[in-house]
């Protein structure tokens, strides 16, 4: 969720507003951001006492790939639901093939 939020580069992302938007605790968010920074996924800009977080080039690539994956998962789930509804409406082909 944090990576998806950071994709919005128009906002200045501080740990506190990232935590609030993600519905996570501040401590969890700060720890996650530290790990993301260690792995080169986010960059930090210091403004006074505040840290502003942005996706690095690597992070932007990962966030885009994750977003694409999530969209494909959603599309697959929608297709599976639609297929199940069609089968239920038409009567399952397995039921009609079984002897009675």
C-alpha positions in Angstrom: 0.0 0.0 0.0 2.8 2.4 0.8 4.4 1.9 -2.6 1.0 2.6 -4.3 0.7 5.8 -2.3 4.2 6.9 -3.1 3.3 6.6 -6.8 1.5 9.9 -6.3 4.5 12.2 -6.7 2.4 15.3 -6.6 2.1 15.0 -2.8 4.8 15.5 -0.2 4.8 12.2 1.6 5.9 12.3 5.3 5.8 9.2 7.4 2.8 10.5 9.3 0.6 11.1 6.3 1.7 7.8 4.7 0.8 5.9 7.9 -2.6 7.7 8.0 -3.4 7.1 4.4 -2.3 3.4 4.5 -4.1 2.7 7.8 -0.9 1.6 9.4 0.8 2.6 12.6 3.4 5.3 12.5 6.1 2.9 13.9 5.3 0.3 11.3 5.5 2.9 8.5 8.8 4.3 9.7 10.3 0.8 9.9 9.1 -0.1 6.5 10.4 3.2 5.0 13.8 2.5 6.6 13.9 -0.9 4.9 12.7 0.5 1.6 15.4 3.1 1.8 18.1 0.5 2.6 17.1 -1.4 -0.5 17.1 1.7 -2.8 13.3 1.7 -3.3 12.7 5.2 -1.8 14.7 8.4 -1.7 14.5 10.8 1.2 14.7 14.6 1.1 15.2 16.4 4.3 13.2 19.6 4.9 14.1 21.0 8.3 13.2 18.3 10.8 10.9 16.5 8.3 11.8 13.7 5.9 9.9 13.7 2.6 9.8 10.3 0.9 9.7 9.6 -2.9 10.0 6.5 -5.0 13.4 6.0 -6.5 13.7 4.9 -10.1 13.9 1.3 -8.9 10.9 1.9 -6.6 8.8 3.5 -9.4 9.5 0.4 -11.5 8.5 -2.0 -8.7 5.4 0.0 -7.8 4.3 0.0 -11.5 4.9 -3.8 -11.7 3.0 -4.4 -8.5 0.1 -2.2 -9.8 0.0 -4.2 -13.0 0.0 -7.4 -11.1 -2.8 -6.3 -8.9 -4.9 -5.3 -11.9 -4.3 -8.6 -13.5 -5.4 -10.4 -10.3 -8.5 -8.3 -10.2 -9.3 -9.0 -13.9 -8.8 -12.8 -13.3 -11.1 -12.7 -10.3 -13.8 -10.9 -12.2 -13.5 -13.4 -15.1 -13.8 -16.3 -12.6 -16.9 -14.8 -11.0 -18.5 -14.1 -14.3 -17.8 -17.7 -15.5 -19.2 -19.1 -12.2 -22.4 -17.0 -12.6 -22.8 -18.1 -16.2 -22.4 -21.8 -15.2 -24.9 -21.4 -12.4 -27.4 -19.7 -14.7 -27.0 -22.3 -17.4 -26.7 -25.3 -15.1 -23.3 -26.8 -14.5 -22.2 -28.9 -17.5 -20.7 -31.4 -15.1 -24.1 -32.0 -13.4 -25.9 -32.7 -16.8 -23.1 -35.2 -17.8 -23.4 -37.3 -14.7 -25.8 -40.3 -14.9 -28.8 -40.2 -12.6 
